[in-house]
Amino acid sequence: MDILQAMQDAKFVQFNGHMFVTGYACLPDDSLVADDIVLEASSADSEFELTLDDVREADQIGPGVYRLRSGAVICFLNSATVH
């Protein structure tokens, strides 16, 4: 699944317009089952987690941007590098 690969390098996640820091992202492999947690993220006042079932069949709508079956939009972001 492309979405599992996209979340691997993400330091930040924008979920329905709210910014979160990635706490955990699982390594994509064939042994994952529907209720396995694939992403945990938090902000100052909330946190969320997604299971494999939550992200299954997500539509990629842009680079690193996906629409989940629930209708939620999630964007995976890396931190900026200053040269």
C-alpha positions as CSV (number, residue, x, y, z in Angstrom):
1,M,0.0,0.0,0.0
2,D,1.4,3.4,-1.0
3,I,0.0,5.1,2.1
4,L,2.1,2.8,4.4
5,Q,5.2,3.8,2.5
6,A,4.4,7.5,2.6
7,M,4.0,7.5,6.3
8,Q,7.4,6.0,6.9
9,D,9.5,9.2,6.5
10,A,6.8,11.6,7.8
11,K,7.8,13.6,10.8
12,F,4.5,15.4,10.8
13,V,0.9,14.5,9.8
14,Q,-1.8,16.9,8.8
15,F,-5.1,15.2,9.5
16,N,-8.3,17.1,8.5
17,G,-6.5,20.4,8.7
18,H,-4.9,19.8,12.2
19,M,-1.1,19.3,12.6
20,F,0.3,16.4,14.6
21,V,3.7,15.0,15.3
22,T,4.2,11.4,14.2
23,G,4.9,9.1,17.2
24,Y,4.8,5.7,15.5
25,A,4.5,4.4,12.0
26,C,4.7,0.7,11.4
27,L,7.0,-0.9,8.9
28,P,4.9,-2.2,5.9
29,D,4.9,-5.9,5.6
30,D,2.7,-8.8,4.6
31,S,1.9,-9.9,8.2
32,L,-0.3,-6.8,9.0
33,V,-3.9,-7.5,9.9
34,A,-6.9,-5.1,9.8
35,D,-6.7,-4.1,13.5
36,D,-3.0,-3.5,13.6
37,I,-2.1,0.1,14.5
38,V,-0.1,1.6,11.6
39,L,0.2,5.2,12.7
40,E,0.1,7.1,16.0
41,A,0.4,10.9,16.1
42,S,-0.2,13.6,18.7
43,S,-0.4,17.4,19.2
44,A,-0.5,19.5,22.3
45,D,-4.1,18.8,22.9
46,S,-5.0,15.6,21.1
47,E,-3.8,12.4,19.6
48,F,-5.0,9.8,17.2
49,E,-4.2,6.4,15.8
50,L,-5.0,4.7,12.6
51,T,-5.3,0.9,11.9
52,L,-4.6,-0.9,8.7
53,D,-8.3,-1.1,8.1
54,D,-8.6,2.7,8.5
55,V,-6.0,3.3,5.7
56,R,-6.9,0.4,3.4
57,E,-8.2,1.6,0.0
58,A,-7.1,5.2,0.7
59,D,-7.1,7.3,-2.5
60,Q,-3.9,9.3,-3.3
61,I,-5.0,12.8,-4.2
62,G,-1.6,14.4,-4.3
63,P,2.0,13.8,-3.3
64,G,1.9,12.4,0.2
65,V,-1.8,13.3,0.4
66,Y,-4.6,10.7,0.8
67,R,-8.3,10.6,1.3
68,L,-9.4,7.8,3.6
69,R,-12.6,5.8,3.2
70,S,-14.0,7.8,6.1
71,G,-13.6,10.9,4.0
72,A,-10.8,12.2,6.2
73,V,-7.8,13.8,4.4
74,I,-4.3,13.0,5.7
75,C,-1.0,14.6,4.5
76,F,2.4,13.2,5.4
77,L,5.1,15.9,5.9
78,N,8.8,15.9,6.5
79,S,10.6,18.6,8.4
80,A,12.3,21.3,6.3
81,T,16.0,21.2,5.9
82,V,17.8,24.5,5.9
83,H,21.1,24.6,3.9
